[in-house]
Structures are given as C-alpha cells and as structure tokens.
Amino acid sequence: DVRTRTRPARRRARQGREKPNGTGPVVMRVALWWRGLSPVMRAALLMLLGSSCVAAQWSGIRIASASLHTFEVVLFRNLIGFLVILPFLGRLGLHTLRTREPGRLALTSLGLLAAMLCFFVAVAEMPLAEAMALSFTKPLFATLGAALLLREVVRARRWSAVLVGFLGVLIVLRPGTQTISVFAVLLLLSSLLTAGVTLLIKRLAATESATTIVLYQALFMTALSLPLALLHWRMPTLAELPALIVVGALGTVSWLCVTRAFALVDASVVMPFEFARLPLTALAGYLLFAEVPTLWTWLGGAVIFASTVYITHREITASASTRAAATAATDSESVKTMP
C-alpha cells in the first residue's frame, strides 16, 4: 500500500524539521543557553569575562611597552578601541554625533588621556597585581571629589570607608619599610584623574547621551594622542601588532562587558565580582612575567576593594532614599491640590 510505505518517510521528514541536524547551530544553542540564565548569573559571567580581558590587556601593555614608546602604545589603544565601537555608530545613526557640549567633551577626553598616560607608564614597570590593587582607589577619590567639589553630602559611614580604603593603600605601599615607587604614585594619580573626569561626566550626562559621550571621547582621545605618538614614532613590526591589538580591542571589550553587567542588575550586586581582577591579573603576572604578589598586596587590595564596595552600597542606599523622599513629596503635593 502506497500510504503505508509513505508514513515512515513522512515521520522522518517531520522529525527532520524539528531537529534539522540533530544538534542545531552552535551559535543558536549558546544564545538559548545565555537567555536561560538569570540576570545575576549573566552579570557575574560578564564581569568575569571583563576581568579576564583586563588581565590580558594589562599583559599586552607590558609586552608592547617593552619595545615601543608608551605614547605610541596609547595611540594604538585609542585608535583600535575607536574602530571597535565605530560599527555601533552606523546602527545607532548619525544623530548620536549631535552634542551641546563639545568643549566639555574635549576637556573630559584630555583628562582621560592624561590618566591613561600615567596608567600605561605605571603598568609597564610595576608588578601587575600591585598595580591592580592600587587601581581600586578610583571610588575613594570620586567620593572625595563629590564632597569637596560638587558639595554632595557624604556622611560618617562613607567617610569611614574612605579612610579604611586609604589605609589599604598604605598597606600596599608600606611607607617607611620600602621606598614608594614613582610608578605607584603615577598609578594613584591616574586614579585621581579618572575620578575627576567621572564627576564631570556625571554633569554631562544631564544633556548628552551615554553613546554620544563614549563616541566623542574615543574620537578626541585618538586625535589628541596622535601628535604625542609622532614624537617617538616607529612603525610597529608584525611581531608587535598582536600585543597592540590586544591592548586596544580588549580594553573596549572589557568596558562593554562591565557596562552591560551594570545594566542587568544593581551595582551593589555587580561590584563584588570586580575583585576577580586581582587574582586574574596576579595569575597573568606570574605566568608571563614570573611576578609573585606579596601578602601585603593581597591584604591591602582586599581592604581597598571592600571599602569601595561599601561606598557603592551606601551611595545606592542614599540615592534610593532620596528618590523615595522626592516621590513622597510629589504625592503629598498632588493630594493637596486635589479638588
């Protein structure tokens, strides 16, 4: 019977449509797995990926700076990073280039470039784990700047956390028992400059979109670093290009991972995962440069990081309280004006 013979064939065809190749495309399976994860798990994985990119990028800075001038390495960091984010411009549209504050955007870019120069010089010379421990100080300087420059209210708990954080800096540097390296000073200066720029960006965010700020900073920093690189220009060899690509591309990828993680969950949930940068960077320093972090580096780094996590938690709590108070005041006024 023809119908009897065709039934198995139809069944096999239907099964084939349900499972085209038995396993399906790898990309689709990964996407389905990713969507099945909770937001907290996705944020954690993004932070770990970003931390791994940071460790690889810092290793690339050390390797590239061994044969190329720091100014040239900084140029390639900005240029390649700009090329990485350039495709997003076409997708978002040219309207993202409209800005009301080109002068302030240029000023923030200049500040970030100065911070990057200090940072690259420091990372090229000092132990990677120690550099990472000191890099955790950015929120400490940002809190100081918010209180002193922006006149934000900083209460006793946050001030206590700032003092504890700077105690961690002393644990890492151990003044009196060893000479404080000029490169450690440069790294702290880099953190200070970055914190100051962050405060300026907070003001810019009132009139400019985040995309506009990022695009203009990438553009301005590339343009500003070009004349500095030309002062010590030497065409990189093919053997030097991989390290430069790692420095430029992974720096931007790590930033994208962290930004996406903060968009998924609250900062208080994400921040603890950032501590993974210290062991990952220490591992990279050990495997590539035979660097063994001291106990003081681990202890000081943990103290600094714990204080920054607490500061972040207090800032989020204070912001939530302020929003709740504002909402309550608005509701109260609405009730008063009801007929």
N, C-alpha and C positions, 0 to 999 in steps of 0.2 A: 504494500500500500504506500502511495507517494506521501500521504500526510504523516504516516508513521515514521517514514525514513527522514522527513524534514524536521520533525520535532527536536531530535538531539542537536541538529545543526542550529535551529533557532535558539535553543537553550544556550549553546556555546556562544552564539553571537551576542545574546543578551548579557551573559557573564563577561564577555569581552568588552562590551560597552561600559559595564560597571567598573571593571578593572582593566584598563587599556593595556598595561604592560606588567601587571602583577604588583608592581611597587609604586608606580607613578613617578612623575618628575621629582627630582631631589629638592629643587627649589620650592615647589609647592608643598612638599611634606615638611620642610623646615618652616615655611610660613605658617602652616596649620599648627605645628608644634609651638611656635612662638605666640600665636594668638591664643593658644590654650593656657598659657602661663598667666598667673596672677600679675597685676601691676607691680606689686612689691618685688616679685621674683624677676620680672623683666628689668626693673630699675636696678636691682642688685647685679644682674648679669651685665647690664650696660656699664655700670660703674667699674666692675672688674675688667671689662674689655677696655674701657677708657684708661684705667690704671696700667694695664699691660702696654697700651700704646704709649703712655707717658714714659714708662721704664725703657721701652725701645727707643723712643725719641731722644731721651737724655743720653743713652748709649751712643746714638748716632751723632749727637752734638760733640761728645768726647772724641769719637773717631774722626769726624770731619775736621775738627779744630786742630787735630794733630798735624795736619799738612796745609790747611787753608786758614787765612786770617778770619777772625771772628766776625768782622764786618761782612765778609763775603758769605759766611755761613748764615748770618742773619738775613741777608738779601734773599738767598735761596729758600729759607724758611718762609718768608713773607710771600715771595713770588709763587712758590708751589702751593702754599696754602690758599692764595688767591685763585689760582687755577682750579683748585679742588672745589671751591664754593661757587665758581663762575657759572657752571651749568644751572644752579638754582635761580640765577637771575633771569634766564630765559623762561623758566617755568612760572616765576612769580610776576614777571612783567617789568617793563621799564619804569613804571610808576614808583618802584621801590627806590629809584635814584633821586626822587624829589626830596629835598631837605630844606628846612627852615634855618638850620644852624650849621652851615658849612665850616665856620670859624671854630666853633666849639668841637666839632668832629675832628678837625685838623689838630686841635690842641690835645684832645684825648689820644689821638694817634701818636703824636710826638711824645707824650708821656709814656705810652705803652712801648714805643720804640726804645726810649731810654731805659725802661725797666728790662726790656728784652736784651739789650746790650750788656747790662750789668749781669743779668742772669746767665747768659751764654758764656761770658768770661769766667764766671764762678764755677759753672758746671764743668767746663773744660779742664779745671785744675783741681778742684776739691773732691773728696770722696762722695760718691753719688748718694749714699744713704744719709750722710750728714747734711748734704745739700737739700735732700727731700725733707728731713726733719725740720730744718730752718724755714723751708718754704711754706710750712703750715702756719706761719705767723701772719699771713695776709689778713685774716679776720680780726686779729688783735689790733693791727694798725688801722683797719677800717673802723673799728669801734672807737678808737681814739680820735680819728678824723671826724666821725659823725658827731661826737660830743663837742670837740673843740671848734670845728669849722662850721658844721651845719646846725649847731646848737640843739642837737637831738637829746632827749632825756635818757641818760644812762644811769640806772640805779645801782645800788650797792652790790647786788649779786653779780651783775655783768662786770663791774669794776674789779671785783674779787677774782673773777675768771680771767680777766686781762692780766692781773698781777701774777696769777698762777701760771699763765701762759708764758710770760716773760721770765719767770723762774725756770721754766723748762728750757728757754733759750740759754740761760746761764749754765744749766746742767750740761747742755750740748757743748758749749764753748769752753766751760771751765776756766774762766779768767783767774789768773794767779797761779794756776798749775801748769798752764801752757800758754804760748803766745797766740793771741787771737789772729787768725789769718785774715789778710786783706780780702781774700776771696769770700770769706764768710760775711764780712762787712758789706761787700758788693751784693751778696745774695739778700741780705736783710734790707739793703737799700732798694733792691728790685721789688721786694715785697711791699715796702713802704710806698713806692711809686705806683705799683699796681693797685694798692688800696685807695690811693688818692684818685686815680683815674676811675675806679669803680664808683666812688662818690659822685664824680662829675657825670658819669653815665646815668646814674640814678636821676639826676636833674634832666638830662637829655631825653630820658625815656618818657617824659611828660609830653614832648612834642614830636618825637621821632619813633618810628617802629624799630623793633629789635633787628629786623632784617636790614633796614637802612643803615643802622649803626654798624653792624658787622661788615657790610659791604664797603662802606666808606673807610672804616678802619683798615681793612685789608688793602684797599687801594692806596690810601695815604701812606701806610707803613711800607708798602713796596716802593712807592715813589721816593719816600724820604731815606730809605736805606740804600738806594741805588748810588747816589754820589759818595756815600761813605765806602761802599764796596769798591768803587772805581779807584779810590786812593790806594788800595792794596790788591788790585785785581790780578788774578792769574786764572787762566782758563782751566776749570777742573778736568781731570783725566777721567777716562771711563771707569777706572777703579774707584774714584772718589764720588761718582754720581749716585751710587746706591745709598750711601750714608746721607747725602743731601736730600734725596727723595724721601727717605725715612723721616728725617727731621721735619721736612715741610708737610708731607702728607699725613703722618701720624699725629702731628701736633693739631691739625684741623680735625682729624677723625676723633681724637680723644675729647676735644671740645664739643663735638656734635653728640658723642655718647653721653657726656655729663649733662649737657643741655636737655637732651631727651629724657634722661633719668629724672631730672628735677621736674620735668613737665608731667611725668607719670604719677609721682607721689610727693608728699610733703618733704621739704628739705630736711626736717628732723629725722625722717626715715632713711633718706639717702646718705646723709653726711657720714655716718659710721663706716660705710663701705669705702669711703675715700682713704681710710687708713691703710687699705691694701696697697697703696702706692709705696709705702715704706718697705715692706718685705719684698715686693716685686722689684723695686729699684735696687735694694740691697743684693738680691739674687743676681740681677744683671751685673752689678759691680763686681760681685765675687766671680762669676763665670767668665766675664770678658776682661776684667782688669785686676783680678786677684785681690780685691779690696775686702777686708773683713771689718764690718762695723764694730765699734766699741760698745760696751754695755751702756755707757753714758749717752751714746747716740740713740739707742733704743729707748732708754728711760726718759731722756729729755724730749724725744719725738712724741712719745706716748703722752707726756704731760701737756705739751703744746697742743696736740690734737684733741685731747679730752677737753681742754679749756675752750677750744674753738667750737666743738660740738655743743657744749653747754651754752656758749654765747649765741649760737644759731637757734638753739631751743628757746632761749629767753626772748630773742628777737621775734620769733614766730608767735610766742605766747603774748607778748606785748602788742603785736600787730593785730592779733585776733581780738584782744580785749578792746583795743581802740576802735576796730570796726564794729564790734558789738555795741559799744557805747554810742557810736555815731548812729547806728541803726535804731537803737532805743530812743535817742533824742529825736530822730526824724519821725518815728512812730508817735512819740508824745506830741510833737507839733501838729501832726496830722489829726490827732484826736481833738486837740484844742480848736482847730479850725473847722471841725465838722459842724454843720448847722444843727 
